[in-house]
Amino acid sequence: MGRKITLASGSEIRAQLLQNAGVEFDVIPARIDEDMIRQSLEAEGASPRDVADALAEFKARKVSDRAPGALVLGCDQVAEVGGEILSKPDSPQEAIAQLTHLSGQTHRLLSAAVLCEDGKPIWRHVGTVRLKMRDLSNYYIDDYVARNWDSIRWSVGAYKLEEEGVRLFSRIEGDYFNVLGLPLTELLSYLITRKELDI
């Protein structure tokens, strides 16, 4: 068995995925200004994929600089529709606006993960999922947000597929772990190849 992973994120779902997969890890959330970094990258013309990748790397580097010898995992997820990046909604009204915008459309979820060691990236992956949302009535959107706000406020796109949000979609193409915000299969393959995990 190899080293314990350090997860540079306070995400409960990512921690649950690693735990369920039998990966030993501890948690040190990275403290970065995600909104400022995202806005700066967008202003420079970075693609949604590059934004997700860069934010994941920022988080991993931030913690890795303070944890010599550790394998530090940084993650980020971006929702993109028509080239526009959606962030986590700041209010129920913003969640309603996001879901109204996504209704009837196909959008992408980009889930980035970067492993750093001694402050340098040693592995990275960005998983992509395409999701086709049903045509939703304004009444349903309002009701959905009112019922689920405490949960969806932490999710890009204002939905959680692992909860009632699955009803919003008619088609999903891609890896379910990427929907949850972690390209888990690819991460495990890398850790096994490096003999950080037994198989």
C-alpha positions as CSV (number, residue, x, y, z in Angstrom):
1,M,0.0,0.0,0.0
2,G,1.3,3.4,-0.9
3,R,0.9,6.8,0.6
4,K,-2.3,8.4,1.9
5,I,-3.8,11.0,-0.4
6,T,-4.5,14.5,0.8
7,L,-7.8,15.8,-0.6
8,A,-7.6,19.6,-1.1
9,S,-11.4,20.0,-1.0
10,G,-14.1,20.1,1.6
11,S,-16.5,18.3,-0.8
12,E,-18.4,15.6,1.1
13,I,-19.3,13.7,-2.1
14,R,-15.6,13.5,-3.3
15,A,-14.6,12.3,0.2
16,Q,-17.4,9.7,0.0
17,L,-16.3,8.5,-3.4
18,L,-12.6,8.0,-2.2
19,Q,-13.8,6.3,1.0
20,N,-16.1,4.0,-0.9
21,A,-13.2,3.1,-3.3
22,G,-11.0,2.1,-0.3
23,V,-8.5,5.0,-0.8
24,E,-6.9,6.2,2.4
25,F,-6.9,10.0,2.6
26,D,-7.0,13.1,4.8
27,V,-8.7,16.4,4.0
28,I,-7.0,19.8,3.9
29,P,-9.4,22.2,2.1
30,A,-7.5,24.7,-0.2
31,R,-8.3,28.3,0.6
32,I,-8.4,30.1,-2.8
33,D,-10.5,32.8,-4.3
34,E,-12.2,30.7,-6.9
35,D,-14.4,33.5,-8.3
36,M,-11.5,35.8,-8.8
37,I,-9.3,33.2,-10.5
38,R,-12.2,32.0,-12.7
39,Q,-13.0,35.6,-13.8
40,S,-9.3,36.3,-14.5
41,L,-9.1,33.1,-16.6
42,E,-12.3,33.9,-18.5
43,A,-11.1,37.4,-19.2
44,E,-7.9,35.9,-20.8
45,G,-10.1,33.8,-23.0
46,A,-9.5,30.4,-21.3
47,S,-11.9,27.6,-22.4
48,P,-14.3,26.1,-19.8
49,R,-12.1,23.0,-19.8
50,D,-8.9,25.0,-19.1
51,V,-10.8,26.9,-16.3
52,A,-11.7,23.7,-14.6
53,D,-8.2,22.3,-15.0
54,A,-6.5,25.5,-13.7
55,L,-8.8,25.7,-10.6
56,A,-8.1,22.1,-9.8
57,E,-4.3,22.7,-10.1
58,F,-4.5,25.9,-8.0
59,K,-6.1,24.0,-5.2
60,A,-3.7,21.1,-5.3
61,R,-0.6,23.4,-5.5
62,K,-1.8,25.5,-2.6
63,V,-2.0,22.5,-0.2
64,S,1.0,20.7,-1.8
65,D,3.3,23.7,-1.0
66,R,2.5,23.1,2.7
67,A,2.7,19.3,2.6
68,P,6.1,18.0,1.4
69,G,6.1,14.5,0.1
70,A,2.3,14.2,0.1
71,L,0.1,13.3,-2.9
72,V,-2.4,16.2,-3.0
73,L,-5.6,15.9,-5.0
74,G,-7.2,19.1,-6.3
75,C,-10.6,19.0,-8.0
76,D,-13.0,21.4,-9.7
77,Q,-16.1,21.1,-11.7
78,V,-17.5,23.5,-14.3
79,A,-20.8,23.5,-16.1
80,E,-20.7,25.0,-19.6
81,V,-23.6,25.8,-22.0
82,G,-22.9,27.5,-25.3
83,G,-19.4,28.5,-24.2
84,E,-20.7,30.2,-21.0
85,I,-19.5,28.9,-17.6
86,L,-22.1,28.5,-14.9
87,S,-21.0,28.9,-11.2
88,K,-22.7,27.7,-8.1
89,P,-25.9,29.7,-7.6
90,D,-25.6,32.5,-4.9
91,S,-29.4,32.6,-4.3
92,P,-32.6,30.7,-5.1
93,Q,-33.3,33.4,-7.8
94,E,-30.0,32.6,-9.5
95,A,-30.7,28.9,-9.3
96,I,-34.1,29.5,-11.0
97,A,-32.3,31.6,-13.7
98,Q,-29.7,28.9,-14.3
99,L,-32.3,26.1,-14.6
100,T,-34.5,28.2,-16.9
101,H,-31.4,28.8,-19.1
102,L,-30.6,25.1,-19.2
103,S,-34.1,23.9,-19.8
104,G,-34.4,22.1,-23.1
105,Q,-30.7,22.4,-23.8
106,T,-27.7,20.1,-23.8
107,H,-24.8,21.3,-21.6
108,R,-21.5,19.9,-20.4
109,L,-20.1,19.1,-17.0
110,L,-16.3,19.2,-16.9
111,S,-14.7,17.5,-13.9
112,A,-11.0,18.2,-13.4
113,A,-8.6,16.5,-11.1
114,V,-4.9,17.3,-10.6
115,L,-2.4,15.4,-8.4
116,C,0.5,17.4,-7.0
117,E,3.7,16.3,-5.3
118,D,6.1,18.8,-3.7
119,G,4.2,21.7,-5.3
120,K,4.3,20.3,-8.9
121,P,1.5,18.6,-10.9
122,I,2.3,15.0,-11.7
123,W,-1.1,13.9,-13.1
124,R,-4.2,15.5,-14.4
125,H,-7.5,14.6,-16.1
126,V,-10.6,16.4,-17.2
127,G,-13.7,14.2,-17.6
128,T,-16.6,15.4,-19.7
129,V,-20.3,14.6,-19.4
130,R,-23.0,15.8,-21.8
131,L,-26.5,16.2,-20.3
132,K,-29.8,16.9,-22.1
133,M,-32.2,18.7,-19.9
134,R,-36.0,18.2,-20.4
135,D,-38.2,21.2,-21.2
136,L,-39.1,22.3,-17.7
137,S,-42.1,24.4,-16.7
138,N,-41.6,27.6,-14.7
139,Y,-43.8,26.2,-12.0
140,Y,-41.7,23.0,-11.7
141,I,-38.4,25.0,-11.6
142,D,-39.7,27.3,-8.9
143,D,-41.0,24.3,-6.9
144,Y,-37.8,22.3,-7.4
145,V,-35.6,25.1,-6.2
146,A,-37.8,25.7,-3.2
147,R,-37.7,22.0,-2.2
148,N,-34.0,21.5,-2.9
149,W,-32.2,24.8,-2.3
150,D,-30.2,23.7,0.8
151,S,-28.7,20.9,-1.3
152,I,-28.3,22.4,-4.8
153,R,-26.8,25.7,-3.6
154,W,-23.4,23.9,-3.6
155,S,-23.8,22.5,-7.1
156,V,-22.8,24.1,-10.5
157,G,-25.9,24.2,-12.7
158,A,-28.3,24.2,-9.6
159,Y,-29.0,20.5,-9.6
160,K,-27.8,17.3,-8.0
161,L,-28.1,14.2,-10.3
162,E,-27.8,11.8,-7.4
163,E,-31.0,13.3,-5.9
164,E,-34.3,14.6,-7.4
165,G,-32.2,16.4,-10.1
166,V,-32.1,13.1,-12.1
167,R,-35.7,13.9,-13.1
168,L,-34.5,17.0,-15.0
169,F,-32.7,15.0,-17.7
170,S,-33.7,12.9,-20.7
171,R,-30.2,11.9,-21.7
172,I,-26.8,11.7,-20.0
173,E,-23.6,10.7,-21.9
174,G,-20.5,10.1,-19.8
175,D,-19.1,8.7,-16.6
176,Y,-21.3,9.0,-13.6
177,F,-18.3,9.8,-11.3
178,N,-17.6,12.8,-13.5
179,V,-21.2,14.0,-12.8
180,L,-20.3,13.8,-9.1
181,G,-17.2,15.9,-9.6
182,L,-14.3,13.4,-9.6
183,P,-12.9,11.3,-12.5
184,L,-12.5,8.4,-10.1
185,T,-11.8,5.6,-12.6
186,E,-8.8,7.5,-14.1
187,L,-7.5,8.5,-10.7
188,L,-7.6,5.0,-9.4
189,S,-5.8,3.7,-12.6
190,Y,-3.0,6.2,-12.1
191,L,-2.6,5.4,-8.4
192,I,-2.5,1.6,-9.1
193,T,0.0,2.2,-11.9
194,R,2.2,4.1,-9.4
195,K,1.7,1.3,-6.8
196,E,0.1,3.8,-4.5
197,L,-2.9,1.4,-4.4
198,D,-2.9,-2.4,-4.3
199,I,-4.8,-4.4,-6.8
